[in-house]
Amino acid sequence: MDYRKNIYSLSLNELNDFREAVNLLKANGTYDTFIERHHHAMMHATPMSGEPNNANIRNAAHRGPAFSPWHRQELREFELALQSVKPGVTLPYWDWAQDAALPDPTAAPLWTDAYIGGDGAGPNNLVPDGPFKDWVARIETSTGALVPRSTPGIVRMLGRDPLGFPTLPNAAEVTDSLAEGVYDSAPWRTTSTPSFRNRLEGWLRRPAEPPEPRMHNRVHTWVGGDMQPGTSPNDPVFFLHHCNIDRIWAQWQAANPGLPYVPASGGPPGHNATDPMLYLEVAGVTPNSTLDHHAMGYTYDTEPPIVPQIRLEALAWAWIIIIGGLMVTPGGIECIRCGRAVTRVLGVVSMALGVLGLVSQTRAGRAGVTQRFTPQQIDVKGDMHS
């Protein structure tokens, strides 16, 4: 089971490994396939009968119910790709609501050379430092094709993009989103209400709220630059952001176990529960395939620990291990030849200690203990051009 942590909770080695794995995927071309699939999914309209064929109304991965499942699958595919070049790496999340509480979110540790590099600078707003500063982004031409940008670098405009928004979503907005009582509702688009999906994605606003992007959408516009268009995975913060969006969906699911994914049927193509979702690496994945993220192989450090259930009746049977003439049972350790008790150490005690160790380790992760690093502490061996 992969254990996803807040990026500020990563150890120095874990952070180095993550940065190195991302750069290895960029170097071997795998990373760019995620940019392309996301872009194509965003450009592919999924109209219902009577709706215009317009991707800005709804598309394969946004503005409809499949928003959460599609990105959950994309994140898992990305995480497995990271592990293919750096075994043991897991995808961290960026809790932007935590940074929103800072006096200046642009001064958060994430935006330093020690993590993913800072804000853009110069006439082109290119990121000047960090492990990804020399990347070549893929941008859309007037014909819809994706080509390498002529100038290397990632464009960022933290809180100052003219097409963006100057603040991040805060903890109160996250709490408000989690209060939604249904996953989604007709007409399965940006006007759907009530809808947890629509509020999480950032289209749905309360009547008294101003007409501005919220939640997921606001984070994209706050980072700005390369995070604005359909090619937004050009900036690796895309995956940290969407990992946090997935974590919030997992929290909503845990709080509402009886509320199903909708629509089961009769909704937009590619958004019904058993419809194959488009432009993913794995063909045939449906929204239903993604509803149990534990079954997909990962958990979050903010979730209760997963402890395997032990059938009590199994403990009634003596389990036997023969080591050098000794018989180990739940009752103790006995000599096979004479039957005398060598020691009365209970097997169940060792079992309990193992479980307690797991719980203790998990609680430490859930405690939100952060380890903020400086550039001098970071091993830059993962930088492609260092």
C-alpha positions in Angstrom: 0.0 0.0 0.0 1.6 3.3 -1.1 1.5 6.0 1.6 0.9 9.5 0.2 2.2 12.3 2.4 2.0 16.1 2.6 5.1 17.3 0.7 6.3 19.1 3.8 6.3 15.8 5.7 8.7 14.1 3.3 12.1 13.2 4.6 15.1 14.7 2.8 15.7 11.4 1.0 12.1 11.1 0.0 12.0 14.6 -1.4 15.2 14.0 -3.4 13.9 10.7 -4.7 10.6 12.4 -5.8 12.4 15.2 -7.6 14.8 12.8 -9.3 12.0 10.5 -10.4 10.1 13.4 -12.0 13.2 14.5 -13.9 13.8 11.0 -15.1 10.3 10.8 -16.5 10.8 14.1 -18.3 14.2 12.9 -19.7 12.8 9.6 -21.1 9.7 11.3 -22.6 7.1 9.6 -20.3 6.2 12.9 -18.6 5.2 14.6 -21.8 2.6 11.8 -22.5 0.8 12.9 -19.4 0.7 16.5 -20.7 -0.7 15.3 -24.0 -3.4 13.0 -22.6 -4.6 15.7 -20.2 -4.7 18.3 -23.0 -6.6 16.0 -25.4 -9.1 15.0 -22.7 -9.8 18.7 -22.0 -10.4 19.3 -25.7 -12.7 16.4 -26.2 -16.4 17.5 -25.8 -18.8 15.0 -24.2 -22.3 16.5 -25.0 -25.6 14.9 -24.0 -28.5 14.8 -26.5 -29.4 18.4 -27.4 -26.2 20.0 -26.1 -23.7 21.6 -28.5 -20.4 19.9 -29.2 -18.4 22.2 -27.0 -15.6 21.2 -24.7 -16.2 24.3 -22.6 -19.6 22.9 -21.6 -18.2 19.6 -20.6 -15.2 17.5 -21.7 -13.7 14.0 -21.0 -12.0 15.1 -17.8 -13.6 18.4 -16.6 -16.8 20.2 -16.0 -18.7 16.9 -15.4 -19.0 13.9 -13.0 -15.8 12.1 -14.3 -13.6 15.0 -13.1 -12.7 13.3 -9.9 -12.4 9.7 -11.2 -10.4 10.7 -14.3 -7.8 12.6 -12.4 -7.6 9.9 -9.7 -6.7 7.4 -12.4 -4.3 9.8 -14.0 -2.5 10.4 -10.7 -2.2 6.7 -10.0 -0.7 6.1 -13.5 1.8 8.9 -12.8 2.7 7.5 -9.4 3.3 4.1 -11.0 5.4 5.7 -13.7 7.5 7.4 -11.0 8.0 4.0 -9.3 9.1 2.5 -12.6 12.2 4.7 -12.6 12.6 5.1 -8.8 11.1 2.2 -6.8 9.5 3.3 -3.5 8.6 6.8 -4.6 5.1 7.9 -3.8 3.2 11.0 -4.9 3.0 13.8 -2.3 0.2 16.3 -2.1 0.3 20.1 -1.6 -2.2 21.3 1.0 -2.7 24.7 -0.5 -5.2 25.6 2.2 -2.4 25.3 4.7 -0.2 27.7 2.8 -3.2 30.1 2.2 -3.1 30.8 6.0 0.5 32.3 5.6 0.9 36.1 5.5 2.4 35.6 2.0 1.6 32.2 0.4 4.2 33.0 -2.4 6.9 32.7 0.4 5.9 29.2 1.3 8.7 26.6 1.3 7.2 24.9 -1.8 8.3 27.8 -3.9 12.0 27.5 -3.2 14.9 25.8 -4.8 14.7 23.2 -2.1 11.3 22.0 -3.3 10.0 22.8 -6.8 11.5 26.2 -7.6 10.1 29.7 -7.2 7.9 32.2 -8.9 8.6 33.2 -12.5 11.0 36.1 -13.2 12.1 38.3 -16.0 10.1 39.4 -19.1 8.8 35.8 -19.7 8.1 34.9 -16.1 10.3 31.8 -16.3 11.1 29.9 -13.1 14.8 30.7 -12.3 15.6 28.0 -9.9 14.7 24.5 -8.7 14.9 21.1 -10.2 12.7 21.7 -13.2 13.9 25.2 -14.3 15.4 24.0 -17.6 12.4 22.0 -18.7 11.0 22.5 -22.2 7.3 22.8 -22.1 4.9 21.6 -24.7 2.4 24.2 -25.9 -0.6 24.2 -28.3 -0.3 25.7 -31.8 -3.1 27.3 -33.7 -3.8 23.9 -35.3 -4.2 22.2 -31.9 -1.0 20.3 -32.1 1.5 20.3 -29.2 5.0 21.3 -29.9 8.1 22.2 -27.7 8.2 25.8 -26.7 11.2 27.6 -28.2 12.4 29.0 -24.9 13.2 26.5 -22.1 11.6 27.0 -18.7 8.3 26.8 -16.8 6.1 29.9 -16.7 4.7 30.8 -13.2 3.0 34.0 -12.0 2.1 33.2 -8.4 -1.0 35.3 -7.5 -0.3 37.8 -10.2 -1.4 36.3 -13.5 -3.7 38.8 -15.2 -6.0 35.9 -16.1 -5.7 34.4 -12.6 -6.8 35.1 -9.1 -4.7 36.6 -6.2 -5.6 34.2 -3.3 -5.6 30.5 -2.6 -8.7 28.6 -1.3 -8.6 28.5 2.5 -9.5 25.8 5.1 -13.1 27.2 5.5 -13.7 26.7 1.8 -12.5 23.1 2.0 -14.8 22.4 4.9 -17.7 24.0 3.0 -17.1 21.8 0.0 -17.1 18.7 2.2 -20.5 19.6 3.5 -22.2 18.9 0.1 -24.7 16.1 0.5 -24.6 14.6 -3.0 -21.7 13.7 -5.4 -23.3 15.4 -8.4 -26.6 16.2 -10.1 -28.1 16.9 -13.5 -27.4 18.5 -15.9 -24.0 17.1 -15.0 -22.0 20.3 -15.9 -20.8 23.6 -14.4 -24.3 24.6 -13.4 -25.1 21.4 -11.4 -26.4 22.0 -7.8 -26.2 20.5 -5.3 -22.9 18.9 -6.3 -19.8 18.0 -4.3 -17.9 17.5 -7.6 -18.9 20.9 -9.0 -17.9 22.6 -5.7 -14.6 20.8 -5.5 -13.8 21.5 -9.2 -14.6 25.2 -8.5 -17.6 26.1 -10.6 -20.3 26.0 -7.9 -20.7 29.1 -5.7 -23.0 30.0 -2.8 -25.6 32.7 -3.7 -23.7 35.3 -1.7 -20.3 34.4 -3.1 -18.7 36.6 -5.8 -18.3 35.3 -9.3 -14.8 34.0 -9.0 -13.0 30.7 -9.4 -13.0 28.5 -6.4 -11.2 25.4 -5.0 -9.5 23.4 -7.8 -10.0 26.1 -10.4 -8.6 28.9 -8.2 -5.4 27.0 -7.5 -4.7 26.7 -11.2 -5.3 30.4 -11.7 -3.3 31.4 -8.6 -0.2 29.6 -9.8 -0.9 31.0 -13.3 1.3 30.8 -16.3 1.7 27.2 -17.5 -1.0 26.0 -15.0 -3.7 27.9 -16.8 -4.3 26.0 -20.1 -5.1 22.3 -20.9 -1.3 21.7 -21.0 -1.1 22.5 -17.2 0.9 19.3 -16.3 3.8 21.3 -17.9 4.3 22.5 -14.3 4.9 19.5 -11.9 2.9 21.4 -9.2 -0.1 20.1 -11.2 0.3 16.7 -9.7 0.8 18.0 -6.2 -2.3 20.1 -6.5 -4.5 17.3 -8.0 -3.2 14.8 -5.4 -4.7 17.2 -2.8 -7.9 17.4 -4.7 -8.0 13.6 -4.7 -7.3 13.5 -1.0 -10.3 15.8 -0.4 -12.5 13.6 -2.5 -11.3 10.6 -0.4 -12.3 12.5 2.8 -15.8 13.2 1.3 -16.2 9.5 0.4 -15.2 8.5 3.9 -17.7 10.8 5.4 -20.5 9.7 3.1 -20.1 6.0 2.6 -23.7 5.5 1.6 -23.7 8.2 -1.2 -23.0 6.6 -4.6 -21.2 8.0 -7.6 -23.7 9.4 -10.1 -24.9 9.2 -12.8 -25.1 5.5 -12.9 -26.5 5.8 -16.4 -28.3 8.3 -18.7 -25.7 11.0 -18.2 -23.0 12.3 -20.6 -20.8 9.9 -22.5 -17.7 9.0 -20.6 -19.2 10.2 -17.3 -21.6 7.4 -16.4 -20.5 5.0 -13.7 -19.6 2.2 -16.1 -18.5 4.3 -19.1 -14.8 3.9 -20.2 -13.0 7.1 -19.6 -10.9 8.5 -22.5 -7.3 9.5 -22.8 -5.9 7.5 -20.0 -2.9 5.2 -20.3 -5.0 2.2 -19.1 -7.9 1.6 -21.5 -11.3 0.7 -20.2 -11.1 2.3 -16.8 -14.5 3.5 -15.6 -15.5 5.8 -12.8 -16.6 2.8 -10.8 -13.1 1.4 -11.2 -11.7 4.3 -9.2 -14.2 4.6 -6.3 -12.0 2.6 -3.8 -8.6 4.2 -3.8 -7.3 1.7 -1.2 -8.1 -1.1 -3.8 -6.1 1.0 -6.3 -3.1 0.6 -3.9 -2.6 3.8 -1.9 -3.7 5.7 1.1 -3.2 9.2 2.6 -1.4 10.3 5.8 -4.6 12.0 6.9 -6.6 8.8 6.9 -7.1 6.3 9.8 -4.4 3.6 9.7 -5.2 0.5 7.8 -4.7 -2.5 10.1 -5.3 -6.0 8.7 -8.2 -7.7 10.5 -7.2 -10.9 12.3 -9.8 -13.6 12.7 -10.1 -14.4 16.4 -10.8 -18.1 15.8 -7.5 -18.4 13.9 -5.7 -17.5 17.2 -7.3 -20.6 18.8 -5.3 -22.8 16.5 -1.7 -23.4 17.4 0.6 -22.0 14.7 3.9 -24.0 14.7 7.3 -22.9 13.6 10.1 -25.4 14.1 13.4 -23.7 14.7 16.3 -25.7 16.2 14.0 -28.2 17.9 11.6 -25.6 19.4 7.9 -25.4 18.8 6.4 -21.9 18.8 2.7 -21.6 19.6 0.5 -18.8 20.9 0.9 -20.2 24.3 4.7 -20.0 24.3 7.8 -21.9 23.2 8.3 -25.5 24.1 11.0 -28.1 23.5 9.8 -30.7 21.0 11.7 -33.6 22.6 10.8 -33.1 26.3 7.7 -30.9 26.1 8.9 -28.5 28.7 8.2 -24.8 28.4 11.3 -22.9 27.4 9.7 -19.5 27.9 6.1 -18.2 28.1 6.5 -15.4 25.6 3.1 -15.2 24.0 3.0 -15.1 20.2 0.1 -12.7 20.4 2.2 -10.2 22.2 4.6 -10.0 19.3 1.6 -9.6 17.0 0.2 -6.8 19.1 3.6 -5.0 19.2 3.8 -5.2 15.4 0.3 -3.7 15.1 1.1 -1.0 17.6 4.3 -0.1 15.8 2.3 0.3 12.6 -0.3 2.5 14.3 2.5 4.6 15.9 4.2 5.1 12.6 1.0 6.1 10.9 0.0 8.5 13.7 3.3 10.2 13.3 2.6 10.8 9.7 -0.9 12.0 10.4 0.3 14.4 13.1 1.4 16.7 10.2 5.0 17.0 11.4 6.7 19.0 8.7 10.3 19.1 7.8 11.1 22.2 5.8 14.4 22.0 3.9 16.7 24.7 2.6 18.4 24.5 -0.8 21.7 23.7 0.9 20.2 20.5 2.3 18.8 19.2 -1.0 20.8 16.8 -3.2 20.5 18.2 -6.7 21.6 15.0 -8.4 18.0 14.8 -9.8 18.3 18.0 -11.8 18.4 17.3 -15.5 20.9 20.0 -16.4 23.0 20.4 -13.2 
